């Protein structure tokens, strides 16, 4: 079954569904919070079968082995979700295989029926994104289409994780940098589209797993259904293509908008956009030159710089290396 999910989530859900279908009790474990050097982010999933088989990861270390042993022994809690802490100090971190000083809080759900997992998989066949809310006190689960860009949230009463397409990267313009950036982004579970309507840039050997579009850039952006989870980067080296995309992008909900080029070309674009009536706030959404300054010259280095910049924005990191073109 092909799922519109990051590979890790797909692996966990498919394994859990298979074990539950065989009559096993499955522990579904979610990372709620991390402190210190925990190697897996909040929202990471782990499924444990009745025989201790695991899919996914919550620590990348011995926490999985400890949880599997406790699940085999029936020691992972009652029928309502359980909250479990691992780590806290350097001694416990070493014991559980966490980096020194790391700590994580886990939500553990014990499942006896395949219905909760199959319902989620069925919902994903009908909707591009599905939020799964778990009530911590009762274990009640609700599925619903989310209305924002939040991937994961935890409160005193519930846990919400959004399942659906990997984050989307839309590249305007084909070429070496686009191919390098696409290949790197797929390693981070991005769904990648390269849009270039120009005849001279038709790819005779398209990258496996990348969607290649011949639509005009503004039409491609207008057709986005997951704009809050989309990053848009213009790489065409053609002001007609790049400007067409950027004027549509600044009116979209894309979480990142970047433009390749020099500081001089970025300043010239800024002046054009001001003359066209775009506001300073709209122009400031464009990261230009795209990426963080790492002295990149070669296509692979430029792609790495851009992907690092996208990752920083996606993770809510704002630092002095962020560069935006602002209207004067």
N, C-alpha and C positions, 0 to 999 in steps of 0.2 A: 504494500500500500504506500503510495507516494503522498507525503504530508507536506503542506506549506509551512514547515516549521524549521527552526534551526536544528541541525543534525542531532545535537545532544538531547533536546526535548523530544524529538521524534523517536530516538532510540529508547528513551525511558518509557514513554507512553506505549509504544509497541510491545516492549518486553512485559510491562505490567498487564496489558490486555491479554497477552498470550498466557501468562502464569495464572491469571484469574480465570480464564476460560478452562484451564485444566483443574480448577477447583482449589488452587492454592490460596492461602491468605498472603496478601502483599502489603508490605510497608512502603508507603509513599512519603519520602522525606524531602522537605524543602528548607533551604537555608533562609532564615529570616533576617538575621543581623550578623555582622562580623565586626571584630575589633582587632587591632594590631595587624598581623601579617597573614591572616587567613587567606588561603590561595584561591578560593572559589567565591564568586560574588553572590549577594542576596538574590534569591529567585532560582538558584541552581537546584536541580532535582536529582534524586536518587530513588530507584525502585529496588526492593529486596524481596526475592521469592522465598517461599517457605523453606527451601533447602539451603538458603544463604546465598544463592546466586544474585548478582547485582548488575544493575544497568545505571549508568550515569555516575555522578560524583558530587560529594559535598565538601571534600577536603583535599583530595589527591593523595591521601595518606592512610593511616591506620584507623581513622574514624570509621571508614566503611567496614573494615573487618570487625571492629567492635560492635557496630550496629547489627551486622549480619549475624554475629554470634548471639547477641541478645535476642534477635528476632527468632532464630532457631529455637532458643530456649523459652520463648513466649514471655520475654521480659521487657517488651517495648511499650507497655501501657495497656489501657483499656480500650473500649470502643470509641471513645471521644478522643480528639486530637491531643497529643502530649507535646509539651514544650521541653526541650532538653538543651542544656548547655554543655559544651566541650571546651576545654582549654583553661583560661583564666590566668595561670602563671606559668613560668618557664618549665617547672617540673611536670605539670600536667600536659603542657604543650609537647614536651619530648615524649611523654607516655603515649599520647594519642596521634603522634606523627604530624603535628602542626608545627609551622615555623615558630621559633622561640617567641613567647609572649602572645601568640595568636589565640583568638577565642571566637567561637561561633554559636549562635542559637538556632536550634532546629525545630521545625514543626513536623511531627510524625503522625500520619494518618494510617490506620489499619483498615484495609479493604478486603471484604470477603466476596463481593459480587463484582462482576465486570461492568455492571451498569454505569458507575460513575465515570469510568475511563471511556467506554464505548460512546456514552452520551457526548463527551467532550470531542471525541474524534468525529462523530456524526455532525456536531455543530460546526466543526472546522471545515467540513465539506460544503456547508451552506454559506458560511460567512468568512471573510478574509481574516478577521480578528475576533477572538472570543476571550472575554475575561472570566476567570474562575474565582469566585469568592468562597472562602471557607470560614464558617463561623467557628471561632476558637473554642467557645464554651460547649457547643452542641455537635459540631462536626457537619452541620448542614451545608450543602454545596449549592450555589447558584451560578448559572451560566448566563452571560448577557453580552451584547456587543458593546465594547468600550467606546468612550467618546473623547478620548484624549491620547496623548503620547506617552503616558505613564506605563512602564512595563511591569512594575512590581511595587506594592505598597503594603505596609503593616501598620495596624492600629491595635488598640487594646482589645477590640472585639473581633476583628477579622483580618484575613490575609487575602490579598488580591494579586493574582498573577495573570498577565495577558499572554495568551497563546496565539500564534498566527504566523504570518509571513516573517521571515527574517527582515531586518531593516533593509531598506531599499536604497540603492545608489544608482542615480541616473546620471550618465555621462553624456554630454553633448559634444559630439565630434569624435571620430575614430582615429586611431593612430597608435604609435608606440606607447605613449604615456597612458592612453585609455586602456590598452591591453594589460599593461603592467599593473595599473590601479585596479582593474577588474579582477585580475588573478589574486592580488593581495586581499581585496575586499571579500572575496568568496571564502577565504580562509577564516574570516571573522563572521561568517554566516550572513553576509549581506546578499540579497538578491540583486543582481546587477543588470541594468539595461544600458546599452550603448546606442544612442540615437544619432544618426547622421544621414540626411536625405541626399547628400551629394554623390553623384555617380562615381566620381574618382575615388571615393573612399569606401566603396563596397568591399567587404572583407571576404577574400576568397577562401580563407581558412578561419571561420569564426570560432571563438573560444567555446568549448563545451560548457554548458550551464549558463551562458550569458544570452540574454534576449537582445537581438539586434533589430532595431526599428528604423524604418525609412521615412517615418512621419516628420513633418516640420517640427522643430523643437517646441514651439508654443502649443501645438496640438498635443504633443506627447505629455507636456506638463499639465495641460488642461484635463487630460484623461486620467490623471493620477487618482487612485482610490485610497491610497495610504499616505497622503502627503505629510502628515505629522511625523511619520517614520521614514521620510525620504530625505536624502541629501542630494543636492543637484550641483554638478561641477561642469563648467564650460571649458572645453579643451580644443575647440575647433580652429583656433587661430584665424578666424574669419569673423570680423565684427558683425556682419549681417546675421550669421548663425548665432553667435554668442549673445548679441544684444537682443535678438528675438527670444532666446531662452531666458535671459535674465529679466526682461520686462515681465514675462509670465511668472518667473520664479518669485520675484518680490511680492507678487500678489497672491502667492500660494501660501500654504501652511508648512512648507518644507522647513525642517529643523536646522538645515545648513545649506548655505548658498555660497559657492566659491567660483572664482574665475581665474584661469591661468593667464599669465602675462606679466609684464614688467610693471614696476611702480608708475612709470610714465604712461603706459597704456591704460592702467587703472585710473589714473588721474584724468586722462582724456575721456574715458567712459563716464566718469563722475560728472564732468562738465556737460556731456551730451545728455545725461539723464536729468540733470538740473534744468536744462533748456527744454526738455520734454515734459517737465512739470512734476517729476517724481520728487517726493519729500526726502528730507535728510534722513528720516527714520527708515524709509524704504531702501535708500542707497546704502545705509549703514549695515543693512543685513548681508550685504555682499562681502565675503572675505576675499580681499584682492590685494596683492597676489595671494592665491590660495595656498594653504599649507603653513607650516611653521618653519622658521629659518634654520636650516641645518646645513647650509652651504651646498645644497643639492644642485647638480649640473646634469647628470645622466637621467634618462627616463625613469629608471627604477628608483633613483633617489628622489626625484620629483614626486613620483607616485607615493613613496613612503612618507614624504613630508605632508602631502595632501591628506592621506589617510590618517596620519597622526593628528592633524588639525580637526578632521571630522570626529575622530574618537574623543578628543578633548571636549568638543562642544556636546557631543552625545552624552558624555559622562558628567556634564555640568562643571567642567574645569575651565576657569577663566584666569589667564595669567598675562604677564607682560609680553609674551610672544604672540598673543592674539593680535592680528592686524586686520583692520577694516578700513575700507575707503569711505570717508565721510564727506558729505557735501560741505563746501566752504561756507 
